[in-house]
């Protein structure tokens, strides 16, 4: 984000990141973030770290997150209307 000079783009980027991390915590529990960071340090690869921590690629998880935004969770069910 340090390379972003437009404050509006920086805010949007931050909010997208926050939304994705919130999705990871809500769908896979918070403790996995620590496991992800440990795997990243160990493997030196974000792709390997996501695969070993979540059993899915970063791209797959991002796709699920974006899909969850277009298919909101029904109150009390924990699932989207299309699931």
N, CA, C and O of each residue as an XYZ file, in Angstrom:
332
protein
N       0.812     -1.192      0.000
C       0.000      0.000      0.000
C       0.857      1.258      0.000
O       0.370      2.332     -0.351
N       2.108      1.148      0.382
C       2.974      2.312      0.419
C       3.207      2.894     -0.971
O       3.628      4.044     -1.099
N       2.938      2.108     -2.011
C       3.116      2.594     -3.378
C       1.881      3.316     -3.903
O       1.928      3.899     -4.987
N       0.780      3.291     -3.163
C      -0.460      3.924     -3.597
C      -0.440      5.380     -3.165
O      -0.333      5.683     -1.976
N      -0.545      6.281     -4.137
C      -0.491      7.703     -3.819
C      -1.879      8.329     -3.664
O      -2.012      9.395     -3.062
N      -2.898      7.685     -4.195
C      -4.260      8.207     -4.115
C      -4.909      7.727     -2.811
O      -5.103      6.524     -2.636
N      -5.246      8.635     -1.900
C      -5.830      8.233     -0.616
C      -7.115      7.414     -0.759
O      -7.349      6.504      0.037
N      -7.942      7.713     -1.741
C      -9.194      6.963     -1.937
C      -8.900      5.523     -2.335
O      -9.572      4.604     -1.867
N      -7.911      5.317     -3.186
C      -7.530      3.964     -3.599
C      -6.909      3.220     -2.412
O      -7.146      2.026     -2.233
N      -6.124      3.921     -1.613
C      -5.514      3.300     -0.431
C      -6.600      2.843      0.546
O      -6.520      1.739      1.085
N      -7.612      3.680      0.779
C      -8.711      3.301      1.677
C      -9.460      2.089      1.146
O      -9.774      1.169      1.901
N      -9.745      2.087     -0.151
C     -10.454      0.969     -0.762
C      -9.634     -0.314     -0.653
O     -10.179     -1.372     -0.337
N      -8.352     -0.229     -0.906
C      -7.464     -1.384     -0.815
C      -7.434     -1.923      0.608
O      -7.495     -3.133      0.823
N      -7.339     -1.019      1.578
C      -7.351     -1.433      2.985
C      -8.664     -2.139      3.323
O      -8.649     -3.198      3.951
N      -9.792     -1.568      2.916
C     -11.092     -2.161      3.224
C     -11.283     -3.514      2.553
O     -11.887     -4.415      3.136
N     -10.775     -3.666      1.334
C     -10.840     -4.973      0.675
C     -10.035     -6.010      1.448
O     -10.488     -7.136      1.650
N      -8.841     -5.623      1.877
C      -8.010     -6.532      2.662
C      -8.666     -6.900      3.972
O      -8.650     -8.063      4.376
N      -9.239     -5.921      4.634
C      -9.937     -6.168      5.889
C     -11.126     -7.106      5.671
O     -11.368     -8.009      6.472
N     -11.857     -6.888      4.593
C     -12.990     -7.750      4.281
C     -12.558     -9.187      4.044
O     -13.218    -10.121      4.500
N     -11.450     -9.368      3.329
C     -10.955    -10.718      3.050
C     -10.489    -11.405      4.324
O     -10.783    -12.581      4.537
N      -9.768    -10.687      5.167
C      -9.295    -11.271      6.423
C     -10.485    -11.610      7.324
O     -10.489    -12.655      7.974
N     -11.479    -10.746      7.365
C     -12.687    -11.026      8.143
C     -13.365    -12.291      7.629
O     -13.816    -13.119      8.421
N     -13.440    -12.445      6.315
C     -14.003    -13.651      5.710
C     -13.215    -14.891      6.149
O     -13.808    -15.902      6.524
N     -11.889    -14.813      6.105
C     -11.066    -15.956      6.519
C     -11.324    -16.321      7.974
O     -11.451    -17.499      8.307
N     -11.400    -15.320      8.839
C     -11.631    -15.558     10.263
C     -13.004    -16.175     10.489
O     -13.144    -17.130     11.253
N     -14.018    -15.628      9.822
C     -15.386    -16.117     10.026
C     -15.600    -17.513      9.436
O     -16.378    -18.299      9.977
N     -14.928    -17.820      8.351
C     -15.157    -19.112      7.711
C     -14.145    -20.187      8.111
O     -14.411    -21.376      7.934
N     -12.981    -19.783      8.652
C     -11.944    -20.768      8.971
C     -11.327    -20.589     10.353
O     -10.366    -21.281     10.688
N     -11.850    -19.687     11.151
C     -11.380    -19.426     12.511
C     -10.093    -18.601     12.523
O      -9.245    -18.719     11.638
N      -9.977    -17.775     13.541
C      -8.874    -16.809     13.644
C      -7.505    -17.463     13.798
O      -6.519    -16.929     13.290
N      -7.414    -18.599     14.482
C      -6.108    -19.204     14.747
C      -5.362    -19.566     13.467
O      -4.135    -19.666     13.472
N      -6.100    -19.764     12.365
C      -5.441    -20.132     11.105
C      -4.597    -18.990     10.537
O      -3.672    -19.240      9.764
N      -4.897    -17.749     10.904
C      -4.069    -16.635     10.433
C      -2.638    -16.774     10.948
O      -1.682    -16.512     10.218
N      -2.497    -17.181     12.192
C      -1.150    -17.398     12.749
C      -0.459    -18.546     12.027
O       0.735    -18.472     11.735
N      -1.215    -19.616     11.736
C      -0.663    -20.747     10.990
C      -0.239    -20.296      9.596
O       0.811    -20.705      9.102
N      -1.055    -19.454      8.962
C      -0.717    -18.921      7.633
C       0.595    -18.147      7.669
O       1.454    -18.344      6.809
N       0.756    -17.276      8.649
C       1.986    -16.485      8.739
C       3.201    -17.354      9.026
O       4.285    -17.102      8.500
N       3.029    -18.369      9.851
C       4.121    -19.305     10.129
C       4.507    -20.065      8.860
O       5.689    -20.231      8.558
N       3.490    -20.523      8.119
C       3.759    -21.244      6.865
C       4.423    -20.334      5.840
O       5.290    -20.776      5.086
N       4.024    -19.076      5.809
C       4.639    -18.124      4.876
C       6.116    -17.927      5.199
O       6.959    -17.924      4.301
N       6.425    -17.763      6.479
C       7.839    -17.624      6.875
C       8.616    -18.890      6.553
O       9.747    -18.822      6.073
N       8.018    -20.042      6.815
C       8.688    -21.323      6.603
C       8.903    -21.603      5.115
O      10.007    -21.954      4.700
N       7.841    -21.447      4.312
C       7.887    -21.836      2.903
C       8.366    -20.720      1.983
O       8.866    -20.988      0.890
N       8.217    -19.468      2.417
C       8.610    -18.341      1.573
C       7.714    -18.166      0.356
O       8.087    -17.496     -0.607
N       6.536    -18.768      0.403
C       5.620    -18.712     -0.739
C       4.194    -18.517     -0.227
O       3.691    -19.324      0.555
N       3.553    -17.448     -0.671
C       2.178    -17.197     -0.281
C       1.260    -18.295     -0.804
O       0.332    -18.716     -0.114
N       1.519    -18.752     -2.011
C       0.693    -19.809     -2.604
C       0.760    -21.089     -1.765
O      -0.273    -21.689     -1.464
N       1.958    -21.503     -1.392
C       2.120    -22.714     -0.575
C       1.507    -22.528      0.803
O       0.892    -23.449      1.340
N       1.674    -21.338      1.378
C       1.142    -21.066      2.713
C      -0.380    -21.157      2.730
O      -0.949    -21.746      3.649
N      -1.042    -20.591      1.740
C      -2.506    -20.681      1.680
C      -2.954    -22.117      1.469
O      -3.907    -22.572      2.102
N      -2.280    -22.826      0.592
C      -2.663    -24.207      0.317
C      -2.513    -25.079      1.562
O      -3.400    -25.872      1.877
N      -1.403    -24.933      2.261
C      -1.182    -25.781      3.434
C      -2.055    -25.365      4.623
O      -2.404    -26.209      5.449
N      -2.408    -24.104      4.721
C      -3.206    -23.628      5.849
C      -4.694    -23.847      5.644
O      -5.397    -24.289      6.553
N      -5.177    -23.533      4.433
C      -6.618    -23.557      4.181
C      -7.054    -24.690      3.255
O      -8.250    -24.915      3.068
N      -6.098    -25.395      2.682
C      -6.449    -26.473      1.760
C      -7.029    -25.961      0.458
O      -7.729    -26.686     -0.249
N      -6.737    -24.716      0.144
C      -7.233    -24.085     -1.080
C      -6.250    -22.993     -1.477
O      -5.509    -22.473     -0.643
N      -6.255    -22.655     -2.755
C      -5.364    -21.596     -3.224
C      -5.906    -20.231     -2.812
O      -7.088    -20.080     -2.504
N      -5.028    -19.257     -2.813
C      -5.435    -17.881     -2.540
C      -6.515    -17.450     -3.526
O      -7.488    -16.802     -3.140
N      -6.346    -17.806     -4.786
C      -7.329    -17.431     -5.805
C      -8.694    -18.061     -5.520
O      -9.725    -17.409     -5.682
N      -8.701    -19.322     -5.099
C      -9.960    -19.987     -4.778
C     -10.644    -19.321     -3.580
O     -11.854    -19.093     -3.596
N      -9.871    -19.016     -2.556
C     -10.434    -18.358     -1.378
C     -10.935    -16.955     -1.710
O     -11.986    -16.538     -1.225
N     -10.185    -16.229     -2.537
C     -10.659    -14.906     -2.954
C     -11.958    -15.025     -3.735
O     -12.861    -14.205     -3.575
N     -12.055    -16.047     -4.582
C     -13.284    -16.273     -5.339
C     -14.468    -16.562     -4.421
O     -15.576    -16.073     -4.644
N     -14.221    -17.357     -3.392
C     -15.281    -17.642     -2.417
C     -15.708    -16.366     -1.693
O     -16.893    -16.133     -1.454
N     -14.702    -15.540     -1.347
C     -15.009    -14.293     -0.655
C     -15.845    -13.386     -1.543
O     -16.881    -12.878     -1.113
N     -15.404    -13.177     -2.779
C     -16.177    -12.323     -3.688
C     -17.577    -12.894     -3.889
O     -18.550    -12.143     -3.955
N     -17.681    -14.220     -3.986
C     -18.987    -14.858     -4.122
C     -19.867    -14.625     -2.908
O     -21.082    -14.470     -3.031
N     -19.244    -14.601     -1.725
C     -20.027    -14.365     -0.512
C     -20.575    -12.944     -0.472
O     -21.590    -12.684      0.173
N     -19.913    -12.041     -1.152
C     -20.398    -10.660     -1.188
C     -21.621    -10.525     -2.075
O     -22.482     -9.679     -1.833
N     -21.697    -11.362     -3.102
C     -22.855    -11.295     -3.986
C     -23.962    -12.240     -3.539
O     -25.067    -12.199     -4.078
N     -23.672    -13.096     -2.552
C     -24.644    -14.044     -2.016
C     -24.621    -13.895     -0.498
O     -24.031    -14.724      0.196
N     -25.258    -12.843      0.025
C     -25.132    -12.531      1.455
C     -25.639    -13.658      2.344
O     -26.512    -14.439      1.967
N     -25.069    -13.712      3.517
C     -25.437    -14.737      4.495
C     -26.813    -14.418      5.069
O     -27.111    -13.281      5.435
N     -27.636    -15.454      5.134
C     -28.951    -15.293      5.755
C     -28.781    -15.264      7.267
O     -28.058    -16.094      7.819
N     -29.427    -14.331      7.942
C     -29.300    -14.251      9.398
C     -29.672    -15.569     10.064
O     -30.693    -16.179      9.747
N     -28.824    -15.992     10.992
C     -29.091    -17.192     11.770
C     -28.723    -18.501     11.101
O     -28.793    -19.551     11.741
N     -28.327    -18.476      9.817
C     -28.020    -19.733      9.137
C     -26.545    -19.933      8.898
O     -26.068    -21.067      8.867
N     -25.793    -18.818      8.724
C     -24.379    -18.912      8.436
C     -24.096    -19.302      6.996
O     -22.943    -19.546      6.639
N     -25.137    -19.367      6.157
C     -24.944    -19.718      4.755
C     -25.654    -18.708      3.872
O     -26.584    -18.023      4.297
N     -25.192    -18.635      2.637
C     -25.824    -17.750      1.676
C     -27.097    -18.348      1.124
O     -27.354    -19.541      1.280
N     -27.875    -17.532      0.493
C     -29.151    -17.982     -0.055
C     -28.972    -19.034     -1.127
O     -29.815    -19.917     -1.286
N     -27.856    -18.942     -1.875
C     -27.622    -19.902     -2.958
C     -26.917    -21.172     -2.527
O     -26.638    -22.031     -3.363
N     -26.619    -21.314     -1.234
C     -25.901    -22.508     -0.763
C     -26.792    -23.434      0.004
O     -26.341    -24.481      0.467
